[in-house]
Amino acid sequence: MNPNALMPSGLAADPTALNALRYGSGKGNDKAALKEAARQFESLFMRELIKSMRQATEQSGLMDGEGSKLGMDLLDQQFAVQLSGLPGGLSEAIERQLGRQMASGDAASGAEALPTPAEASTVGRASAGPRQAGFVEQHSQAAAAVARESGIPASFMLGQAGHETGWGRSEIRHADGSPSHNLFGIKATDSWKGKVAEITTTEYVNGEARKVTAKFRAYDSYADSFRDYARLIGNSPRYEGVMDQLGSVQGFATGLQKAGYATDPNYAAKLSRAINTTLNLQRTQV
C-alpha cells in the first residue's frame, strides 16, 4: 500500500490551512487554482461531516482503543478528499461564488467570502434542496423499519432510492400513470411473479447510453419496495460482498457497481453523492 494514500493534503488533513486557502484564492484569476481552492474547502466540510458521524459510532463503544481511532481518523481524511470535487458537489457552488466575485474585480473580498465550516454546513443543507429533503422525510419511517430488520443503513437505502428516482421526480409508473412504488429500479425477471410496470429506460452497453424497453417490479406500497430491496441485497449471493461494506458509503456504492446492480459506469460515484446528501439531511434534522 502506498503510505501517501492515507495522508490527504490540504484542508481535510489540516483545518488551520484555511487562512492560506483564503489568501491563495484571492491572488489571481487562475481557474485551475480557483477550482482547487473550492475542492479543498469542500474536503474540509466533508471531513467535519464524517467526523461527526464517527463520533456517534465511538459513543456506542464500537471503536475503543487509540490505535483503532487513529486508523479510522486517517481513513476519514482519505474519504473526505475522495468525496470532494465531484460533479454537482459543494465545491462547484463555492467555485461559482468566488468566480463571480473575482470577475467583478473584488478578488480580495471573494477570498474573505469563503465560508466557515459551520457556514459550509448550511450551504450543504441548502444545496440539497426541498425535493431531496421532502423525499427523505417521506420515506424515512419505512426505511428505518427495514433497516432494523435487514441491517442495511436507512441512509444508504434512502440515498439509493433518491438516486434511482431522481428524488421522486422520475418514479417508475404504469401505463395509466399510477405509481409502481418501485424506488430502486429492480427489474422483473422471469422469477418475479408479482405485478409489472413496463417503461423505456436508459442502459449502458460498452459505456454507451441506449434507450431500451424493460419490465420492472411493481408493489402495493413504498414499504414493500424497501423490503424487497433489502431481501435482494441481503439474500442474493451476487451481493454478498455488498453486505460486508455496510460501514462505508464508498465501499457500499462500489460493491453494488461491481456486482452489476446498474450498467452506468459512474454509478458508484453518483450513488455515493446521493447517500451523503441523505446523511447530511439526516444530520441537520437531529
Summary of the structure (lengths in Angstrom):
residues: 286
radius of gyration: 20.7
end to end distance: 38.0
largest distance: 64.5
contacts: 856
relative contact order: 0.11
helix: 63%
strand: 9%
